[in-house]
């Protein structure tokens, strides 16, 4: 029995929606300085120059200037806050957290600082720490919409699905016209195999944002899960119309076409996936299966070999290549592949080794 990889659309779901926002002091916006001590006047100068650099995307330069501002005024909460954002932009999340923590010590009632620190913690996969910070945000501001949405994401990453749904429900209560909480709630319902409920949420997200590509892709996945392959293809078609370079939409549409026995249509879609994402091992494996079904066994072997080149630990690719070699009566080659697959944990390959590789 040949094996097929699973849908991958869910991999593109559930991203935190609220990036940290740069805050400028009043002086930064007006470039006017109050009558202050020389040290503070210089601190404002460096703060404002840093702010302008950050706006232009020069985060390295901004960090240097915020650091100078902090040296001159160690109590400047906004300098720590903005320096942390530039560090976030450079993916230096640990140092960003250090700056947010200092800013919190200086201003423990600012919800935005906790929110951004939580965001940095999520990027480090410290979901429990992120939840604690989002909870603090909500304590300070019970209507902070993005805190509920992102806390739901963190809970989902910890497989606390009921908690995630509760947060998305609250976000929807606060803003029924925001598409993202419906979308994220749909992802959680799909994880819980409530496919009809997930479809309803994706449909609502699409009603609110008719160009929500990932909502079409994920709704297509759950239609596939309910064996509505034609409905799934319609959703993937729409996603591709909106974003012709969305490899996941082509990939999943190919699987739906296979389920409708449209092998040539599936082959064309896998070709497109590989064009857009040449390192997609699953596309090579699935295209190999199609080629095998179309009696292009040598082409199938080439695809499985490419998948192995991309991931030498892919048990499925070895297993399927072994089947293809066996179909060409190359049992020595088939057994070599099945043995490798079995060593990687594939039980079906192990059965072939036991019964057919003496």
N, C-alpha and C positions, 0 to 999 in steps of 0.2 A: 504494500500500500504506500503510495506516495503521500507526502505531507505538504501542507501549505502554510505559509506564514499568516498571522492574524492581521486584522485591521490595525492601522497605525494612526488614524486621525486623532484619537484621544491624546496622542503625544503633543499635539499643538495647542491643547486647551489649558485653561486655568493659569493665566499670568496675572501677577499683581497689577492693578490698574493705575495706581497713583504713584508716579515717579516723584522723588523729592523735588520740592520747588525752591528755587533760589530766592532768598529774601534780601532785599536791600534796605539799608537804613535810610532815614529821611535824607541824611547828608548825601548818600550815594545817589539819590534821585535828583537832588537839587544842586549838588556840587557846591553848596554853601556851608561854611563852617561856623559854628558858634564861637563865642569868645571863650576859649578854653585854654588850659595849659598847653605849652608847646608839644609835650609828649602826646596829648590827646589829639591835637591838630594833625600831627604826623600820623597817628594811628588811623584817623579818618582818611587821610590821603592814601595810605596803603590799602585800607578796606575798599575804598571806591575804585582804586586801580584794579584790585583783585576782582571786584564785581564785574567790571567791564571786560576783563580778560575771560572770566567765566562765561559771560554772555557770548563771547566770540568763540567759545570752545577751547580756549587755552587753559585747561585745568591745571597743568603743571605750573604755569606762571601764576595762576590764581592762588594756588596753595602756597607758593613762596611769599606772595604779598599778604595773604591772610596770616601766615606765620609771623611776618614782621609786625602786622597790626596787633597780634596777640602779645608779642614781646613788649610792645609799647603800652598795651592796655589789656592786661590778663583777665579782666572782668567783662570783656566784650562778648556777650553770648552769641550775637549774630556772626561774629568772626569764626567762632568754633563751629557754629551751625553750617555756615556756607562752606567752610573748609571741608567739613564732613561730606557735603554734597559733591564737591569736586573729587574727593577721594572715592565716593561711590561711583562717579562717572568713570574713574580709572580702575574700577573693580577692586579697589583696596578697601574691602568691606571691614576688615578688622580695625584698621586705623580710623575709618569713618565712625565706627561704633564708639571708639575711645573719645572722639571729638563730641559726638552726640551726648555721651555720658557726662562729659565736662559741662556741656551746655545745660543739661538737665540739673546739674548741681547748682548752676547759677540761676536757673529759672525753672523750678520743678512744676510749674503750673502750665507750661506751654505744651499743648497737646500735639502740635506739629512735630516737635522734637522727638517725642516718644514714637510717633507714627514713622518718621524716617528711620529711627534706630531699629524699629521692628522690620522695616523693609530691608535694611542691611542684614539683619539676622536671618531673614528668609533666604537671602542670597547665599548665606553660609549654611543653609539647611538647618538652622537652629530654630525649628518650628515652635518648640515649647517657649523659648525665649521671645520669639516674635509674638506669640499669643499673649504672653504676659504684658508686653508693651502695648499691643492693640487694646487689650482690656483696660489698661491705664488711660489710653486715649479716650475710650468710651466713658470711663468714670469722670473724666474732665469735661467731656462734651458728648452727651448721650445721643446726639443727632449727627455724629461724624460718620457719614455714609461710607466712605472708603475704608474706614477702620473695620466696619462690619464685613465688608466684602473681602478685604485681605485677611481678616481673622478667619473667615470661612475657608479661604484657600489654605491657610496654615493648618486648620483642623482637618481639612480633607487630606493634606499630605501626611497627617498622622492617622489617617483612616478613621477619624471621628466624624463619620458621615452625618449622623443625626445632629451633632453640634454645628457642622458646616451648614446644613440645611436651615437650622434655626437662625444662623447669622444672615444667610441670604434672604430668608423670609423677612427679617427685620429691615434689611436694606431695601427690599421691595416695598415694605410698608412706608419707609421714609421717602422713597422716590419711585413710584410705580412706573415712571416713564424712562427709567434707566435700564438699558438692555443687559448690561453685564451680569447683574445678580441672577436674572433668569437663565442666562447662558451657563453660568457656573453651577447653578442649582441643577440644570439639565445634565451637566457632566456627572455630578454626584448621583443623580437618579440612575443614569446609565451604569455607573459603577455598582449600584445596588440592583441592577437588572430590572429596574422599573422603566422599560423602554418606552412605553406609552406616555408615562409621565415626563420622561426626558424630551420626547418629541414635542409635547405640549409646551414645555419651557423654551425649547429652541424656536418653535413657531412664534411664541410671544416675542422673543428677542429679535426675530426677523421682522415682525410687525413694527417694532420700534426702530429698527435699523435694517433697512432693506438691502444693505450692502455688507452685511455681517458674514464674511466668507466662512469663518470657522463654524458659525452656527449652521450654515448649509452643509458643510462637511460632516459635522457631528450628527446632525439630524439624519443625514444619509446613512451614517453608520448604524444608527438605531433602527432605521427602517430596514436595513439589511438584517439586523438581529431579529426582526419580526418577519423576515422572508418577503418583504415588500421590495424586491430588487428593482423593479421599474421605477417605483417612487424614489428609491435611493439614487438611481442614475439621474433622475430629474434634478435632485439636489446637487449632485456632483457637477452636473452640466452647468447649473447656475453658479456654483463656486468657481468653475473654470472660466465662465463668461466674465465674472468679476475680477478674477486673478488668473490669467492664463499661465502663470508660472508657479502655481500651487501644485507641487509634486504629489502631495498627499491626496488631493482630489482625484488626480489621474490614477494613482495607485488603487484607491478604494473603488473607483469606477471600474477599473479592470477586474477586480474581484467580483463585483456585481454582474459584470458582463459574463464572466466565467459561470456564475451561478445560473445565468440564462442561456448557457452553452453557446455564447458568442465568442468563440476562441479568437477569431481574427480581430475583432474589436478589442478584446482584452490584450492581445499581442501589441496592437498599435498603442494602447495606453501605457503598457510597460515600457515600450520603446521611448515614449515621451518622458516617463519618470526618469529613466536612465540618462536621457539627454539633459534633463534639468538637474539631476542629482546622481552623478556617475558613481558615487560611493554607497548607493542604496543597495545593500546586499539582498534584502528581501525581494526587490524588484528582479534581480538576476535569478534568484531561486524560483520565483513564480513564473517568470518568462521561460525559464528552463522547463517547467512543468507543461506550459502551453506548447512549447516546441516538441516536447516528448509526445504530447497528445496528437500533434500534427505530423508525427513520424519523422521529425527532424531531430534524431537522437544525437547526432554529432553536435548540432547547435545547442541542444540541451546540455550536453557535457561541457561545452565551452562556457555556458552561463554558470553552471555549478562551480566550475573551476575559478571563474572570476569572483564568485561569492566567497570561495575559500581564500583566494588571494586577499580579499578585503578583510576577512575574519577567519584566520586559520583555526579558530576554536568553534566554528559553526558546525555543530553535529548534524543539523538538517541538510546542509549542503553536501557533506560527505555521504550521508544516507541516500539522498536522491541521486547523486552521481553514481553511487554503487548500483542502484536500480537500473540506471541508464546503461552502464557498462554491462550489467547482466543481460540486458535486452540485446546487446551486441555479442552475446556469448563470451564476453571477456570476464570470466568468473574470477580469474586471478586478480584483475584490477578491481572487480566488484568487492571481493572479499577484503582487499586492502582498505578500501573505503569504508566498508561496514565495520571492520575492526577499529578503525580510527573513530568512527561515529560512536561505536559502543564504548570506547575508552572515554568519550566525552559525555557518556550518560544516556545514550539513546537505547531504550529497551528493545525497540523493534529491530534495530541493527544487531543488537546482541543475539536476538532470536535467529536471524539469518546466519550469523557467525556460527552459532551452535548447530544449526541444522544443515547448512549448505557449504560451510567452509572447512572441510575436513583436512 
